[in-house]
């Protein structure tokens, strides 16, 4: 990982957050990765279901609610990533930072 994405060591919670978000060698890091993959997959399924007219007509409110839920989840995840890196602006401009922002 680039030195620009090293943890922001100002506070212990930021360092722990960095380990969870960017590390996959801990239980919490693996759990975070799995939950993120599940959320991404579920979000894609919701978008696919929303594209089917019959489903959208019957489940519009629920689909919109789920879309907002995932938007909020991905926004919080992006903000947490920015909070725990040493150089947030550099991360935001990186490939992964741009992908995260576009996912929102």
Residue, then its C-alpha position, 0 to 999 in steps of 0.5 A: x500500500x502506498x505511503x499516502x494511505x498509511x494510517x492516521x496515527x493521531x488517535x488510536x481509534x483511527x489506527x484501529x479503523x485503518x486496520x479494519x478497513x484496509x487490513x484483511x489479516x484480522x478477524x474484524x478486517x475479514x468481516x468488514x470485507x465480507x460485509x462490504x462484498x455482501x452490501x455491494x452484491x445486494x445493492x446490485x441486486x436491488x438495482x437489477x430488480x428496480x429495472x424490471x417494470x413489474x417488480x418496480x411497480x409492486x415494490x417501489x417503496x421498498x426498493x427506494x428504501x433499500x437504495x437509500x440504505x445502501x447509499x448511506x452505508x457506502x457514504x459512511x464507509x467512504x467517510x470512514x476511509x477518509x478519516x483513517x488515512x494520513x492523507x485524505x485528499x490523496x486517497x480521494x484522488x486515487x483510483x480506489x478513492x474515485x471508485x468509492x466515490x462513484x459507488x455512492 
